[in-house]
Amino acid sequence: MGEKLLTVRQAAELLQLSPLTIRAWIRRGKLRAVYLGSDAAGYRVPASEIERIIHGRDGGETQVQKEGACA
């Protein structure tokens, strides 16, 4: 079973930030995300990324991963 993925809105609520900030962090590589292949579907943020940010485990810049791509 895979890791739980959150919508941008859910991630923003958990981090008490704007969805625009979450998207900017994804573009800058501050927050790892999976792109679901269309603008309508958008991005999903792994729950572990929220934990990493909350607990200050910022290991540096991360990359956006395309769905189905190997890491």
C-alpha positions as CSV (number, residue, x, y, z in Angstrom):
1,M,0.0,0.0,0.0
2,G,1.4,3.4,-1.0
3,E,1.9,6.5,1.1
4,K,-1.0,8.8,1.7
5,L,-1.2,11.7,-0.7
6,L,-2.8,15.0,0.2
7,T,-4.2,17.7,-2.1
8,V,-2.6,21.1,-2.2
9,R,-5.5,22.4,-0.2
10,Q,-5.1,19.8,2.5
11,A,-1.4,20.4,2.7
12,A,-2.0,24.1,3.0
13,E,-4.5,23.6,5.9
14,L,-2.2,21.3,7.8
15,L,0.7,23.8,7.5
16,Q,-1.6,26.8,8.0
17,L,-0.4,28.3,4.7
18,S,-2.1,29.4,1.5
19,P,-2.5,26.9,-1.4
20,L,-0.5,29.5,-3.5
21,T,2.4,29.1,-1.1
22,I,2.3,25.3,-1.3
23,R,2.3,25.5,-5.1
24,A,5.2,28.0,-5.0
25,W,7.2,25.6,-2.6
26,I,6.5,22.7,-5.0
27,R,7.8,24.8,-8.0
28,R,10.9,25.8,-6.0
29,G,11.6,22.3,-4.9
30,K,11.1,23.1,-1.2
31,L,8.2,20.6,-1.0
32,R,8.2,17.2,-2.8
33,A,5.0,16.5,-4.8
34,V,3.6,14.1,-7.4
35,Y,2.1,15.7,-10.5
36,L,-1.0,13.7,-11.6
37,G,-0.7,14.5,-15.3
38,S,-3.2,17.3,-15.8
39,D,-3.9,20.8,-14.6
40,A,-7.3,19.6,-13.4
41,A,-5.8,16.9,-11.2
42,G,-2.9,19.0,-10.2
43,Y,-0.4,17.9,-7.5
44,R,-0.5,15.6,-4.5
45,V,1.8,16.0,-1.6
46,P,3.0,13.0,0.4
47,A,2.0,13.1,4.0
48,S,5.7,12.5,4.9
49,E,6.5,15.9,3.4
50,I,4.1,17.6,5.8
51,E,5.8,15.8,8.7
52,R,9.2,16.8,7.4
53,I,8.2,20.5,7.3
54,I,6.5,20.4,10.7
55,H,9.4,18.7,12.4
56,G,12.1,20.8,10.6
57,R,13.7,17.9,8.8
58,D,14.4,20.0,5.7
59,G,16.9,17.9,3.8
60,G,17.4,20.5,1.1
61,E,15.8,21.0,-2.2
62,T,13.5,18.2,-3.5
63,Q,12.0,17.4,-6.9
64,V,8.5,17.1,-8.2
65,Q,7.9,13.6,-9.3
66,K,5.8,12.7,-12.3
67,E,3.3,9.9,-11.6
68,G,4.7,6.5,-12.4
69,A,8.3,7.9,-12.6
70,C,11.0,6.1,-10.6
71,A,12.7,8.1,-7.9
